[in-house]
Structure formats: structure tokens, C-alpha cells
């Protein structure tokens, strides 16, 4: 079976209701917290992707039983100190930066050295940004080339609390330190630049000893040692990052309408909604509710008759960091010059995404001006493609693949997009939903 997709025609107008897969960030965090809980935790609508399966395989190697029955996943937690450590243990985070960085926070008390591995993409990413603060607890690390995987962690049974300043806006770094703080003897303090807060919300829902004070530009988080976590039954809401591709596809097709059901609209994740609204897209939240600390709603989108350029405020970056590639497509069709700055974190993802954003836009015939952390996009409201475009060799970054599909369906041309299996890391049903919209 070919591992590429060929798209030759633009999508027709549609008016649909869809469900997208479970939220990846919440799915991975549920797996990790449930593995520490006492008793049987159950989840519905767990995302069954390679990243989440990698998380499940890691906790199984740590002695935790996992069982699937029908559409429910059960994790048989053994308590906060329930991991079974073995000599010569290798754990593989595959492609998942979230998993690779968060699991380290839970392993800092291991009595035996543990090696953490990843695929080619993850092995090129910076892990020193988490091993440095985790070392302050008392654990030690040996990294490949001083910052990459594979790495070996040497735990400590006498973990001291720390004070940590997270100034990159990285939820992965912050969450890793929060999880490490749960094992330390005393109260750790984290001063964190605004970023996704799923870990904090889940910890608060579970009534763990965590206190959060929110200020304009940062959060002050205090975490005490955790002695017990109760079992967690969770129905995972749909993923807004996965929804983003269909939101932009709808926005780029002026006579289309779309409703996406039961989506996690956590305010630390809705940067794309704010950005697209500023660009003139009609987006409405309906049936809003709070579910176990998270905000949930149906998202209704109408195709935009015209799009406005945006000088994107940097304060929106962390809330849209995984969606910028597809946001760039909206800017490509906007009237005027859009400017996105302070995007260095884009190059800490599965591929150097700023580079790939420029590449895709160049293939579309869109002029750009790019620095190491910014991009200007000279929009063309009449954008229409009539040529062959090939997308490959992008380190199997799922978001490069999905952005390319949205571009092909929105702007035309004949596209050959390789490594379609890359979507299995986060959104295996992506192409299935695309086909539903094409019917």
C-alpha cells in the first residue's frame, strides 16, 4: 500500500457535523495520572494513536496493567509509588515530546538507571530543557550530545524541592517539573510563563496538593509531595488541535459550514480561534460546559467571504503553537501582510515548522520574509494553484502532512504528499473525516 496521497481537485462546499478524535494532551496525561492512582481508572474516547499507545506501553513496562474492552480503556493503578522498576529497563517515547518529557518527571526516584529512547524526530529535540530542572531535585542524567535522546536517568531516593522559572512558555517543561515536584520532599515553586494548563487542571480536579496563583504574564504554582491519587474515570473530549485543520478548511471555503461536537476549548488552547476571529472568520461556541476542570463546547464555523491580514500578538503564541502551520494558510489568502513573531518554539517541534511553513507557502506562490523566529506572509485573496507540488522528507511531522492536505483541498493543484502514516502519531482518523466532508 502506498504511503503517499495524491490530491488533484479542490473540495466542494459542505455543510456538516463531525466528531474528531479524543484530545491527545488529555489522553497522555490521563494515562500517566491513572498509572499513579490507586484502583481501576476508566476512559472513554481515549485517543488511540501511536503517541498514546507509546504512553501505555511505557506504563506497562513499569508494571501497570492496561486493558481494553469495547470502547473503554482500563488502567489498574498501584498507587503513587506503584511502579515496578527493573535493571536494564529501556522505555521508548517514540515520536511524543509530551510523553518523553513528562515521564521523566515521574522517574526521578528510580532506584535503577533507566534509558529513554525516541524515534529520529524526537531524538533530535532538546531534552536538556527538562533534565536541567529535574537534576535540581537530585536526579542525574546522561544525554546524547549533551541534550538529545537517548538519555539515561539515575534517580534519587532523597529528592529535595526546587524553585524553577519556566520562561519559554513550554507546557511540557512545566508539566515535567510539576510531576517531579509530586515526588519531592517539601513544597516546590514554579514560576511559569503562560502555556497549556491541562496538568494543573487535572491535578486540581484530583484535589492534589497544588496551589496556582494566576498573574498577567505568568502563573505561580506550588506543589507539595503527593501521597495518594484517586482513580480517574474520564470521557476524553475532542482535540482542538485536530479540529483546527477542519476549522481552517471551512474558513477557506466561503460557502461551507461546519459544526465540530464536544471539543476541549481550554483557554490555553484557543489561540487559533482568537487569531481566526481577528482575521474575519465567524466562529461560535455552543453548548458550553465544564467537565472535570476543562471547558467543553461545540464549535460552529462559517466560511469567510474575505480574510484580513493580522499582526499577530505574541501573547497568543502559546495558545496556538501547534496550529500555526495551518493558520499560515489562512494568512496566505488574506488581504494584506500578516506578521507572526517570537515563534522560536515552532522549531522545537517534530520538525522545524517555521521552515516548513515557508516551504509550503512558497510552493503556493506566496511571498514570505522569514527570520529564525518570525514570518511575514504576503497574502493573495485570489490564490488558486495550477501546478504539481510534492511534499516529502519532513521528518514525518503529522502537522506538515495535514496542513498540506488542507492546502491542496483549498487552493487546487496536483499534490503528492508523502508519509501519510505520520498521522498515526496523533490523528489516525484524519483522512476518514476528510472523506466525510467530500461526500
N, C-alpha and C positions, 0 to 999 in steps of 0.2 A: 504493500500500500504506500502511495506517495506521501511524503511528509511536507508537501507544499500545497498551497491553494492558489487557484487561478481565478481572478475576477475580471470580467470583461464588460459588465453592464452596471449602470447605477441602479440604486434601489428606487422602487416606485413609492409614491406616497402611501402611508399606512396610518391606521387608527387602531391601536392595540392595547391590551392589558397584559403584562408579563410579571413573572416572578423570577428573580435572579437568585443565584446560589447563596448559601449562608456566608456571613461575614468572616473573612479569613483571620483578621486580627482577633476577633472574639473566639473563633474556633480554636486557634492555637492556645490562647490564654485559658479557655475552659479546660482543654486537655491538661495543661500544666497545673492549674489550681486543683482540678479534680484528682490528679495523681497524688496530691498532698493532703487531700481531705480524708476524713475518717468515715468509711462507709461507701455505699454504691451511689455514684453520681450518674445521671442520665441526661443525654442531649438529643433533641430533635433538630433536624435541618442542619446538622453538622456538615461543614464543607468537606466533601470527600475529594481532596486534591492532593498532589504529591507533597506539598508543604505540610499539610495537616497529617497525612499518613506518616511523614518523617517524624513528626512530634509523637505520634502514637508508638512508632517503632522504638523511639528513644526511651519512653517511659516503660515500655515492655522490657527493654534490656536492663532497666533499673528495677525489675522485679514486680511491676504493676500489671495486673490482669486487665485486659480490654476485651470487650465482647460486643459484637453487632447482632442485633435481632430486628428484622424488618427494617424500619427507618429510624431505629433508636440505637445510640451508642452508649454502652455502659462501661464505666471505669471503676474498678474496685480499689479505692484508695486505702492506704495503710497508715495514714496519718502523716504529720509534718516531718517525722524522722523515719518514714517507712521505706525509703529507697534501699535497695539491696545492692551494695557496692561490691564489685569483684576486681581481682587483679587483672591487668591487661585488658581493660574494657575500652572498646572503641565505639564512639557514638557518631552518627552521621546526620548532619542537619540538611544534607542535600543542597537545595537552592535557597533555603529560607534564612534570610538575615534575622528576621524576628525570632525564629526558633533558636538559631545559633547563638544569638546574643542573650536572650532571656534565660536559656537553660544554664548558662554559665553562672548566673546569679544563684541558682538552686544547687549548684555542685560545689560551692566553695568550702563545704565542710567534708568533702570526700576523704576517706582515710587512705585511699589508694590513688595513684596517678590515673587520670582519665584522658584519653586522646579524643579531641573533637575534629571531625572531618567535614568537608563540604564538596560540592561539585566545582567545576572550573570557575564558574562565575563567583560563587561565594568565597572561594579560596583567594580571589583577587581583592576582596573587600577588607577594609581596615577594621581589625578586631582590637587593636591597641586602645581604641577609644572606649572599650568596655573593660579590658583587662587592667588598664591603669587604675581606675577607681576601685575595681574589685580586689586588686592587690592590697589596697589600703585596709581592707578588712582583716588581712592576714594570709590570704591565699597567695600562691605563686603560679606564674605562667611561663611557659617556654613557647614562643611563637616562631613560625617560619618567616624568615626575612624580617624578624623583629616586629611584624604587625599582622601577618596573614595566617590562615589555616594551611596545613594542620597545626593545631596547638595542643599542648599538654597542660592540664591543670593539676596542681598539687594543693590539696585542701588543707584546712586547719581546723582543729577542734577547739580553738580558743579565738573566736572571731570578735574583734572589737568594733564598736560603732564608728561611723565616719561622718564627716561633713563633705558634701560633694556639690560642686557647681556644674550644672549641665547647661552650657551656653550655645549649643549647636541647634537646639530645637529638635533633638532626636528622641522620639518616644522609646526606641529600642534601648538606647543607653540609659535613659531614666528608669525604664521598667526593669532592666537588668539589676540596677543598683537597688531599686525597691525590693526585688526578690532576694537579693543578697542581704539587705537590711533585716529581712524577716528571720534570718538565721543568726544574726549578730547578738551579742550580749549587751543590751542597752539601746538607747534611742539614737538612730541615725537621722541626720538632717540633709535634705536635698533641696537646693535652690535651682529650679529648673525653668529654662526658657519655655514659653508656651509650646505645647505639642499634644499629640493624641493622648487621651487620658483614660483609655479603657482599663488599664491595670488598676489605677486608683479607684475607678468607679466599681469595679468588681470587688476590690478589697474592702471598700466601704459597705457595699451590699452584704458582704460576708461578715461584717462587723469585726474586722481585724483591727489591731491597734495602730491605725494610721490616721494622722490628722493633716488636713490640707487647708492652707490659707491662700486665697487667690488674690493676686495684685495685678496691676495693669499689664506689666510686661513679663511677669514670672509667677511661678507657684512655689510656695514654701511648704515642703512635705516633711513630716516627721513620722518615722516608722520605728516601732518597738519590736522586740523579738516576738514571734508568733509561736504559740504553744499548741493551738488546735485550729483546724479549718473544718467547718461543717460541710456535708455533702451538698452538691450543687446540681439541681435539676434546671435545665436551661433549654429554651427553644430559640435557637440562634436566628436573629433577624437577617434580612438580606443585606448584602455588602454594597455600600455606596460607591466604593472604588470600582466594583464590577459594573454597577448601574451607570457610572459616568460615561461609558462608551455609548450606551443607548441614548442617554440624555443628549450628548453632543450629536449623535446621528440624527436624532429628531430635530434638534435646533438647526441643523444644516439643511433640512428639507422642509421648506416653508409651509407646506400644506399637510404636514404629518402631525399626529397627536399620539401621545404615549402616556400610560399610567404604569408605574412600577410599584408593586404592592409590598408593604411591610418592610421598609428599608430602615436601617440604622442611620439616623440623622444627628448623631452626636455632634455637637457644635465644634469639636476639634477636628471634624472630618468634612465639614460642609463648605470649605473654601471654594470648591468648584461651583457650588450653587450661587454663592455671592458674586463670584467673578462673572459667571454667565449672565446673571441678572443685570450687572453693570454694563454688559455688552448688549443688552436688549432682549434677552431670552425670557419668555413667560414661563415661570416655574412656580408651582403652588404645592404646599404640603397640606394633605388632607388626612383625617382620622388620626390625629396626633395622640400619642400616649407615652407614658413612662413604663418601661419594662425592666425590672431589676437594675435600676440606675441609668439605663440607656434610653434615649429618646428615639421613638419609632414613628414612622408615618408612611402614607402612600405619596409618591411623587408624581405629579402631573406636569407634563411638558408639552408646549405647543411649538411647532416650527417657527423660526424667526423670519419675518418678512425682510428684515435687514439687520445687520450686526454692526455694532460700533466698536472701534478700537478702544483699548484700555491701557492706561498707565497703571499697572497692577501694584497695589500697595504691598510692600514686603510682609506686612503683618498677616497677610492671607496665605503666605507660602506654606507654612507648616500644615495648615488645614487642607492643602490641595497638592501636597508634594508628590503623591503617586498619580495625580491626574494631569500634570502639566503637559505631557505629550499630546493628549487628546484635546486639551484646552488650546494648544498651539494651532490645531486645525480650525477651531472657531476663529482665531485671530487671522488665519490665512484668508478667510472670506469676509473679514470685517473691513469697513471703510476707514482708512487711515493707518497710522503706525502704532502698533501695540508694543509695549515695553514691559519686560519681566526681568527683575533684578534680584541679586542676593540668592541665587539658585545653586550655590555650590553643592548643596546636599543632593541635587539631582545626579551628580556624578558619583555618589556613594551607593547607588542602587545596583540592580543586577547588571546593567551596562552603563556606560557614560551617556546618560539620557539627553543631556544638553546637545552633545554631538549628534545623537541620532535624531533629535528634534530638528536640528539644522538640516541634516541629510534628507529627511522626508520632505521638509518644506522646499528644499532645493529641487528635489525631483518633481514637485508640484509646480515649479516655475516661480516660486515665491522668493523675493529678495529678503535676506536676513543680515543682521550685523550681530556677531556673537563674540563675547569675551569669555573668560574662564567661568564666570558666574552670572552672565546676563545674556538676553537675546532681544533684539528688536525685529519685529515682523511687519513687513510692508504688505498690508492686506490687499486683496483683489476681490471685490464683491461679485465679479463676473467670472470667477475662477471655474474653468472647465478644462479637463485634460483629454488629450487625444494622442497618447503615445504609450509605449511599453515601459513599465517600471519593474525593477527587480529589487526585492528586499531580502537580504541574507547576511550571514556572518555577524549577527548582532548578539552573540553570547546567549542565544535562546531566551532573551528577555521577553516575557509574555506580554508586557505592555507595548513593546515595539511592534509585536505581531498584531495585537488587537487594534492599535492606532492605525496601522497600515490598512487593515480591513475596513475600518471606518472611512479612511481617506478614499479608498478605491470605490466604495459604495456611494460616497457623497460627491466625488469630483470627476469620476469617469476614468477612462484609460484602460489599458490591459495590464493588470498587475500579476506578477508571480511572487508570492510571499512564502518563503521557506520556513521550515521548523514549526509547523502548526502544532506539533506536540508540546511546544513550550507552554501552551495554555493550561496544560495539565497541572502545572505548579499551583495555579490559583483559581482557574475558572474553566473546568473541563466542558461545561455546557454552553460556552460562548457561541460557538458556531451553530449549535442547535437552536438557540434563541434567534440568531441572525436569520436562519431559515424560516422561523415562525413569522418574523417581520416581513419577509419577502413573499409570503403566500398571499 
